[in-house]
Amino acid sequence: MSTIKLILALAVIVVLGMGVAQIVPPVLANYSFQDDLRQISVMAGSNPNRTDEDLLKEVIRKAKEHEIELAPTQVKVQHIGTPGAMAVYVSADYSLPVNLPGYSLHFALQPLQR
């Protein structure tokens, strides 16, 4: 009887490990992408010569570095403030598929930056 319990416990641990291995990489990529968006926002706020299209291209390029596929419609660039004290708001809304054994879900992540 204890052998069955041991095998069942190991199976549960393996399934949990597989789930964690599927969920953790997108979460870490999201955190890193957030940092990139924050840096893009800060740099864009200090350089008024950058166009929204330049920022959009840079956000999509950074997303590809993190294996995140973004369409231009998923990225929002908004200028806030006065010309002397400009701030840029950059956001991206996306979801990533997570395939677990016997179950599949879409993991929605929203890195919003100011």
C-alpha positions as CSV (number, residue, x, y, z in Angstrom):
1,M,0.0,0.0,0.0
2,S,2.9,2.4,0.8
3,T,4.3,1.8,-2.7
4,I,1.1,2.9,-4.3
5,K,1.1,6.1,-2.2
6,L,4.7,6.8,-3.1
7,I,4.0,6.3,-6.8
8,L,0.9,8.6,-6.6
9,A,2.9,11.2,-4.7
10,L,5.7,11.2,-7.3
11,A,3.1,11.5,-10.1
12,V,1.5,14.5,-8.4
13,I,5.0,16.1,-8.0
14,V,5.8,15.5,-11.7
15,V,2.5,17.0,-12.9
16,L,3.0,20.0,-10.6
17,G,6.6,20.4,-11.9
18,M,5.4,20.3,-15.5
19,G,2.8,22.9,-14.7
20,V,5.3,25.2,-13.1
21,A,7.7,24.7,-16.0
22,Q,4.9,25.9,-18.4
23,I,3.8,28.9,-16.4
24,V,7.0,30.4,-15.0
25,P,8.8,31.3,-18.3
26,P,5.9,33.5,-19.5
27,V,5.7,35.3,-16.2
28,L,9.4,35.9,-16.1
29,A,9.3,37.1,-19.8
30,N,6.4,39.5,-18.8
31,Y,8.5,41.0,-15.9
32,S,11.4,41.5,-18.2
33,F,9.2,43.0,-20.9
34,Q,7.8,45.4,-18.2
35,D,11.3,46.6,-17.5
36,D,11.9,47.2,-21.2
37,L,8.6,49.1,-21.5
38,R,9.6,51.2,-18.5
39,Q,12.9,52.0,-20.1
40,I,11.3,52.8,-23.5
41,S,8.9,55.2,-21.7
42,V,11.6,57.0,-19.8
43,M,13.8,57.4,-22.9
44,A,10.8,58.6,-25.0
45,G,9.8,61.1,-22.4
46,S,13.3,62.7,-22.5
47,N,13.5,62.7,-26.3
48,P,10.5,64.6,-27.9
49,N,11.8,63.9,-31.4
50,R,10.8,60.2,-31.3
51,T,7.5,59.5,-33.1
52,D,4.8,57.2,-31.9
53,E,5.7,54.9,-34.9
54,D,9.3,54.7,-33.6
55,L,8.1,53.8,-30.2
56,L,5.7,51.2,-31.6
57,K,8.4,49.5,-33.6
58,E,10.7,49.5,-30.6
59,V,8.0,47.9,-28.3
60,I,7.3,45.2,-30.9
61,R,11.1,44.5,-31.3
62,K,11.5,44.2,-27.5
63,A,8.5,41.9,-27.4
64,K,10.0,39.6,-30.0
65,E,13.2,39.4,-27.9
66,H,11.1,37.9,-25.2
67,E,9.2,35.6,-27.7
68,I,6.0,37.6,-27.3
69,E,4.1,38.1,-30.5
70,L,2.4,41.6,-30.6
71,A,0.4,43.2,-33.3
72,P,0.6,47.0,-33.7
73,T,-3.0,47.2,-32.5
74,Q,-2.1,45.7,-29.2
75,V,0.4,48.5,-28.3
76,K,-0.8,51.8,-27.0
77,V,1.5,54.9,-27.0
78,Q,0.1,58.0,-25.3
79,H,1.9,61.4,-24.6
80,I,1.0,63.0,-21.2
81,G,2.0,66.4,-19.9
82,T,3.2,69.6,-21.4
83,P,6.0,69.9,-24.0
84,G,8.5,71.0,-21.4
85,A,7.6,68.1,-19.0
86,M,6.6,65.4,-21.4
87,A,5.9,61.8,-20.2
88,V,5.0,58.9,-22.4
89,Y,2.6,56.1,-21.5
90,V,3.3,52.8,-23.2
91,S,1.1,49.7,-22.8
92,A,0.7,46.3,-24.4
93,D,-2.1,43.9,-24.0
94,Y,-1.5,40.3,-24.9
95,S,-2.1,36.7,-23.9
96,L,0.1,33.6,-24.1
97,P,-1.1,30.1,-24.5
98,V,-0.1,27.6,-21.8
99,N,-0.3,23.9,-22.6
100,L,-0.6,21.7,-19.6
101,P,-1.0,17.9,-19.9
102,G,-4.7,17.3,-20.7
103,Y,-5.6,21.0,-20.4
104,S,-4.9,24.2,-22.3
105,L,-5.4,27.8,-21.3
106,H,-4.5,31.4,-22.4
107,F,-2.4,33.3,-19.9
108,A,-3.3,37.0,-20.0
109,L,-0.5,39.4,-19.2
110,Q,-0.7,43.2,-19.3
111,P,2.6,45.1,-18.8
112,L,1.4,48.7,-18.3
113,Q,4.0,51.4,-18.0
114,R,4.1,55.1,-17.3
